[in-house]
Amino acid sequence: MHCYRTVYLKALPVLKEFSIPAVAFITTSNIDKSGNNYKTNSETIKPYLTWKDVEALAEAGVTIGSHAMTHRSF
C-alpha cells in the first residue's frame, strides 16, 4: 500500500471495520514532510503521513515495512 496520508485517513477505517490485514511500506524521508495540500469535496488533506499516523497504523495492526529512506530514481 502506498503511504500517503489517505492510507491513514481513508483506508485504515475500512481495514479495521472488515479486519483486513495490511502492510504499509514507508518512505521515511516523506514522514512529516510538507507538501501541496489537496482538497476533496469536504476537506483539505495534507499529503504525507506523520509519525503519529504511522504509530496509529501500527497500533491498529498494520505491518510497517521500509520502502527506503528516499524514493529517488536511479
N, CA, C and O atoms as a GROMACS GRO file, in nm:
protein
  296
    1MET      N    1   0.085  -0.117   0.000
    1MET     CA    2   0.000   0.000   0.000
    1MET      C    3   0.089   0.123   0.000
    1MET      O    4   0.185   0.129   0.077
    2HIS      N    5   0.059   0.219  -0.084
    2HIS     CA    6   0.139   0.341  -0.096
    2HIS      C    7   0.108   0.430   0.024
    2HIS      O    8  -0.008   0.442   0.064
    3CYS      N    9   0.207   0.493   0.082
    3CYS     CA   10   0.185   0.561   0.209
    3CYS      C   11   0.176   0.712   0.202
    3CYS      O   12   0.264   0.784   0.248
    4TYR      N   13   0.070   0.756   0.143
    4TYR     CA   14   0.031   0.894   0.158
    4TYR      C   15  -0.069   0.898   0.273
    4TYR      O   16  -0.115   0.794   0.319
    5ARG      N   17  -0.103   1.015   0.318
    5ARG     CA   18  -0.187   1.030   0.437
    5ARG      C   19  -0.326   0.970   0.419
    5ARG      O   20  -0.392   0.938   0.518
    6THR      N   21  -0.372   0.956   0.296
    6THR     CA   22  -0.503   0.896   0.275
    6THR      C   23  -0.508   0.751   0.321
    6THR      O   24  -0.617   0.699   0.348
    7VAL      N   25  -0.394   0.684   0.330
    7VAL     CA   26  -0.392   0.548   0.384
    7VAL      C   27  -0.445   0.550   0.528
    7VAL      O   28  -0.526   0.466   0.567
    8TYR      N   29  -0.398   0.647   0.604
    8TYR     CA   30  -0.443   0.662   0.743
    8TYR      C   31  -0.586   0.714   0.750
    8TYR      O   32  -0.667   0.661   0.827
    9LEU      N   33  -0.616   0.815   0.673
    9LEU     CA   34  -0.747   0.879   0.683
    9LEU      C   35  -0.861   0.799   0.620
    9LEU      O   36  -0.971   0.794   0.674
   10LYS      N   37  -0.836   0.738   0.506
   10LYS     CA   38  -0.943   0.673   0.430
   10LYS      C   39  -0.939   0.520   0.438
   10LYS      O   40  -1.042   0.457   0.460
   11ALA      N   41  -0.820   0.461   0.421
   11ALA     CA   42  -0.812   0.315   0.416
   11ALA      C   43  -0.820   0.251   0.554
   11ALA      O   44  -0.887   0.149   0.571
   12LEU      N   45  -0.754   0.309   0.654
   12LEU     CA   46  -0.749   0.246   0.786
   12LEU      C   47  -0.887   0.217   0.845
   12LEU      O   48  -0.908   0.108   0.897
   13PRO      N   49  -0.982   0.310   0.838
   13PRO     CA   50  -1.114   0.276   0.893
   13PRO      C   51  -1.179   0.155   0.826
   13PRO      O   52  -1.245   0.075   0.892
   14VAL      N   53  -1.160   0.140   0.696
   14VAL     CA   54  -1.217   0.026   0.623
   14VAL      C   55  -1.143  -0.103   0.661
   14VAL      O   56  -1.205  -0.207   0.683
   15LEU      N   57  -1.010  -0.094   0.668
   15LEU     CA   58  -0.931  -0.210   0.708
   15LEU      C   59  -0.973  -0.260   0.846
   15LEU      O   60  -0.988  -0.381   0.867
   16LYS      N   61  -0.993  -0.167   0.938
   16LYS     CA   62  -1.034  -0.204   1.074
   16LYS      C   63  -1.176  -0.262   1.075
   16LYS      O   64  -1.201  -0.363   1.140
   17GLU      N   65  -1.266  -0.199   1.003
   17GLU     CA   66  -1.406  -0.244   1.002
   17GLU      C   67  -1.420  -0.388   0.955
   17GLU      O   68  -1.499  -0.464   1.009
   18PHE      N   69  -1.343  -0.424   0.853
   18PHE     CA   70  -1.355  -0.558   0.795
   18PHE      C   71  -1.240  -0.652   0.835
   18PHE      O   72  -1.227  -0.760   0.779
   19SER      N   73  -1.159  -0.609   0.932
   19SER     CA   74  -1.047  -0.690   0.980
   19SER      C   75  -0.956  -0.738   0.867
   19SER      O   76  -0.919  -0.856   0.860
   20ILE      N   77  -0.922  -0.646   0.780
   20ILE     CA   78  -0.837  -0.678   0.665
   20ILE      C   79  -0.691  -0.653   0.703
   20ILE      O   80  -0.657  -0.542   0.745
   21PRO      N   81  -0.606  -0.754   0.688
   21PRO     CA   82  -0.464  -0.730   0.717
   21PRO      C   83  -0.400  -0.642   0.610
   21PRO      O   84  -0.442  -0.645   0.494
   22ALA      N   85  -0.300  -0.565   0.650
   22ALA     CA   86  -0.236  -0.476   0.553
   22ALA      C   87  -0.090  -0.454   0.592
   22ALA      O   88  -0.051  -0.470   0.707
   23VAL      N   89  -0.011  -0.419   0.492
   23VAL     CA   90   0.128  -0.380   0.511
   23VAL      C   91   0.146  -0.243   0.448
   23VAL      O   92   0.103  -0.220   0.335
   24ALA      N   93   0.209  -0.152   0.520
   24ALA     CA   94   0.238  -0.019   0.467
   24ALA      C   95   0.390  -0.004   0.458
   24ALA      O   96   0.460  -0.014   0.559
   25PHE      N   97   0.440   0.019   0.338
   25PHE     CA   98   0.584   0.039   0.318
   25PHE      C   99   0.610   0.190   0.319
   25PHE      O  100   0.563   0.263   0.232
   26ILE      N  101   0.687   0.233   0.416
   26ILE     CA  102   0.706   0.375   0.444
   26ILE      C  103   0.838   0.426   0.385
   26ILE      O  104   0.943   0.365   0.405
   27THR      N  105   0.831   0.536   0.312
   27THR     CA  106   0.949   0.610   0.270
   27THR      C  107   0.973   0.715   0.378
   27THR      O  108   0.904   0.816   0.383
   28THR      N  109   1.070   0.690   0.464
   28THR     CA  110   1.082   0.770   0.586
   28THR      C  111   1.115   0.917   0.563
   28THR      O  112   1.080   1.000   0.647
   29SER      N  113   1.179   0.952   0.453
   29SER     CA  114   1.209   1.094   0.430
   29SER      C  115   1.082   1.176   0.404
   29SER      O  116   1.084   1.298   0.413
   30ASN      N  117   0.971   1.108   0.372
   30ASN     CA  118   0.846   1.179   0.348
   30ASN      C  119   0.762   1.199   0.474
   30ASN      O  120   0.663   1.273   0.470
   31ILE      N  121   0.799   1.135   0.584
   31ILE     CA  122   0.722   1.149   0.707
   31ILE      C  123   0.733   1.293   0.755
   31ILE      O  124   0.841   1.350   0.760
   32ASP      N  125   0.619   1.350   0.791
   32ASP     CA  126   0.609   1.489   0.839
   32ASP      C  127   0.654   1.592   0.735
   32ASP      O  128   0.675   1.709   0.769
   33LYS      N  129   0.669   1.551   0.612
   33LYS     CA  130   0.711   1.642   0.505
   33LYS      C  131   0.593   1.732   0.466
   33LYS      O  132   0.479   1.686   0.455
   34SER      N  133   0.622   1.858   0.446
   34SER     CA  134   0.516   1.945   0.397
   34SER      C  135   0.507   1.928   0.246
   34SER      O  136   0.607   1.899   0.180
   35GLY      N  137   0.391   1.946   0.195
   35GLY     CA  138   0.371   1.933   0.052
   35GLY      C  139   0.245   2.007   0.014
   35GLY      O  140   0.183   2.073   0.097
   36ASN      N  141   0.209   1.996  -0.109
   36ASN     CA  142   0.088   2.064  -0.153
   36ASN      C  143  -0.034   1.991  -0.099
   36ASN      O  144  -0.059   1.875  -0.133
   37ASN      N  145  -0.109   2.061  -0.015
   37ASN     CA  146  -0.234   2.004   0.033
   37ASN      C  147  -0.327   1.988  -0.086
   37ASN      O  148  -0.314   2.058  -0.187
   38TYR      N  149  -0.420   1.897  -0.076
   38TYR     CA  150  -0.520   1.886  -0.182
   38TYR      C  151  -0.658   1.879  -0.121
   38TYR      O  152  -0.675   1.837  -0.006
   39LYS      N  153  -0.754   1.921  -0.198
   39LYS     CA  154  -0.891   1.930  -0.150
   39LYS      C  155  -0.976   1.818  -0.207
   39LYS      O  156  -0.965   1.782  -0.324
   40THR      N  157  -1.061   1.765  -0.119
   40THR     CA  158  -1.166   1.674  -0.164
   40THR      C  159  -1.294   1.756  -0.161
   40THR      O  160  -1.289   1.878  -0.145
   41ASN      N  161  -1.407   1.692  -0.176
   41ASN     CA  162  -1.533   1.766  -0.172
   41ASN      C  163  -1.556   1.835  -0.038
   41ASN      O  164  -1.619   1.941  -0.032
   42SER      N  165  -1.504   1.775   0.070
   42SER     CA  166  -1.538   1.827   0.202
   42SER      C  167  -1.420   1.865   0.290
   42SER      O  168  -1.440   1.918   0.400
   43GLU      N  169  -1.297   1.841   0.246
   43GLU     CA  170  -1.184   1.866   0.334
   43GLU      C  171  -1.055   1.894   0.258
   43GLU      O  172  -1.042   1.864   0.139
   44THR      N  173  -0.961   1.952   0.330
   44THR     CA  174  -0.826   1.971   0.278
   44THR      C  175  -0.737   1.869   0.346
   44THR      O  176  -0.740   1.857   0.469
   45ILE      N  177  -0.658   1.797   0.270
   45ILE     CA  178  -0.576   1.688   0.324
   45ILE      C  179  -0.429   1.718   0.300
   45ILE      O  180  -0.388   1.754   0.189
   46LYS      N  181  -0.350   1.701   0.406
   46LYS     CA  182  -0.204   1.707   0.392
   46LYS      C  183  -0.160   1.578   0.327
   46LYS      O  184  -0.211   1.472   0.362
   47PRO      N  185  -0.066   1.582   0.232
   47PRO     CA  186  -0.037   1.464   0.152
   47PRO      C  187   0.044   1.355   0.220
   47PRO      O  188   0.034   1.238   0.182
   48TYR      N  189   0.125   1.389   0.320
   48TYR     CA  190   0.217   1.291   0.376
   48TYR      C  191   0.180   1.250   0.518
   48TYR      O  192   0.123   1.328   0.594
   49LEU      N  193   0.213   1.125   0.551
   49LEU     CA  194   0.191   1.075   0.685
   49LEU      C  195   0.277   1.149   0.787
   49LEU      O  196   0.384   1.202   0.754
   50THR      N  197   0.230   1.152   0.910
   50THR     CA  198   0.310   1.200   1.022
   50THR      C  199   0.356   1.076   1.099
   50THR      O  200   0.305   0.966   1.078
   51TRP      N  201   0.454   1.094   1.189
   51TRP     CA  202   0.495   0.981   1.272
   51TRP      C  203   0.380   0.934   1.360
   51TRP      O  204   0.369   0.815   1.390
   52LYS      N  205   0.295   1.026   1.401
   52LYS     CA  206   0.177   0.989   1.480
   52LYS      C  207   0.083   0.900   1.397
   52LYS      O  208   0.027   0.804   1.450
   53ASP      N  209   0.067   0.931   1.270
   53ASP     CA  210  -0.015   0.848   1.180
   53ASP      C  211   0.045   0.708   1.168
   53ASP      O  212  -0.028   0.608   1.174
   54VAL      N  213   0.178   0.700   1.150
   54VAL     CA  214   0.246   0.571   1.137
   54VAL      C  215   0.225   0.489   1.265
   54VAL      O  216   0.199   0.369   1.259
   55GLU      N  217   0.238   0.554   1.378
   55GLU     CA  218   0.216   0.486   1.506
   55GLU      C  219   0.073   0.433   1.516
   55GLU      O  220   0.051   0.321   1.562
   56ALA      N  221  -0.024   0.513   1.474
   56ALA     CA  222  -0.164   0.470   1.478
   56ALA      C  223  -0.188   0.352   1.383
   56ALA      O  224  -0.263   0.260   1.417
   57LEU      N  225  -0.126   0.353   1.266
   57LEU     CA  226  -0.138   0.240   1.175
   57LEU      C  227  -0.084   0.113   1.240
   57LEU      O  228  -0.148   0.008   1.234
   58ALA      N  229   0.033   0.123   1.302
   58ALA     CA  230   0.094   0.007   1.368
   58ALA      C  231   0.007  -0.043   1.483
   58ALA      O  232  -0.013  -0.163   1.498
   59GLU      N  233  -0.045   0.049   1.563
   59GLU     CA  234  -0.130   0.011   1.675
   59GLU      C  235  -0.259  -0.056   1.628
   59GLU      O  236  -0.318  -0.136   1.701
   60ALA      N  237  -0.303  -0.024   1.507
   60ALA     CA  238  -0.424  -0.083   1.451
   60ALA      C  239  -0.396  -0.219   1.386
   60ALA      O  240  -0.487  -0.284   1.335
   61GLY      N  241  -0.269  -0.262   1.389
   61GLY     CA  242  -0.236  -0.393   1.335
   61GLY      C  243  -0.177  -0.393   1.196
   61GLY      O  244  -0.150  -0.499   1.141
   62VAL      N  245  -0.158  -0.275   1.138
   62VAL     CA  246  -0.094  -0.267   1.006
   62VAL      C  247   0.055  -0.294   1.024
   62VAL      O  248   0.120  -0.232   1.109
   63THR      N  249   0.109  -0.385   0.946
   63THR     CA  250   0.253  -0.412   0.950
   63THR      C  251   0.324  -0.298   0.878
   63THR      O  252   0.288  -0.263   0.766
   64ILE      N  253   0.426  -0.242   0.943
   64ILE     CA  254   0.501  -0.131   0.885
   64ILE      C  255   0.633  -0.186   0.830
   64ILE      O  256   0.709  -0.251   0.902
   65GLY      N  257   0.659  -0.159   0.703
   65GLY     CA  258   0.783  -0.201   0.639
   65GLY      C  259   0.856  -0.081   0.583
   65GLY      O  260   0.800   0.027   0.570
   66SER      N  261   0.982  -0.101   0.551
   66SER     CA  262   1.064   0.007   0.497
   66SER      C  263   1.058   0.008   0.345
   66SER      O  264   1.072  -0.096   0.280
   67HIS      N  265   1.038   0.125   0.290
   67HIS     CA  266   1.044   0.144   0.145
   67HIS      C  267   1.165   0.231   0.112
   67HIS      O  268   1.170   0.293   0.005
   68ALA      N  269   1.260   0.234   0.202
   68ALA     CA  270   1.385   0.309   0.190
   68ALA      C  271   1.372   0.446   0.255
   68ALA      O  272   1.264   0.487   0.297
   69MET      N  273   1.483   0.514   0.261
   69MET     CA  274   1.487   0.648   0.319
   69MET      C  275   1.426   0.750   0.221
   69MET      O  276   1.353   0.840   0.262
   70THR      N  277   1.458   0.734   0.094
   70THR     CA  278   1.406   0.826  -0.006
   70THR      C  279   1.340   0.746  -0.118
   70THR      O  280   1.344   0.622  -0.118
   71HIS      N  281   1.281   0.814  -0.209
   71HIS     CA  282   1.216   0.747  -0.322
   71HIS      C  283   1.277   0.802  -0.451
   71HIS      O  284   1.205   0.837  -0.545
   72ARG      N  285   1.408   0.810  -0.455
   72ARG     CA  286   1.476   0.869  -0.570
   72ARG      C  287   1.483   0.771  -0.686
   72ARG      O  288   1.479   0.649  -0.667
   73SER      N  289   1.494   0.824  -0.804
   73SER     CA  290   1.511   0.743  -0.923
   73SER      C  291   1.660   0.717  -0.945
   73SER      O  292   1.742   0.804  -0.916
   74PHE      N  293   1.695   0.602  -0.995
   74PHE     CA  294   1.834   0.568  -1.022
   74PHE      C  295   1.864   0.582  -1.167
   74PHE      O  296   1.977   0.558  -1.209
   0.00000   0.00000   0.00000
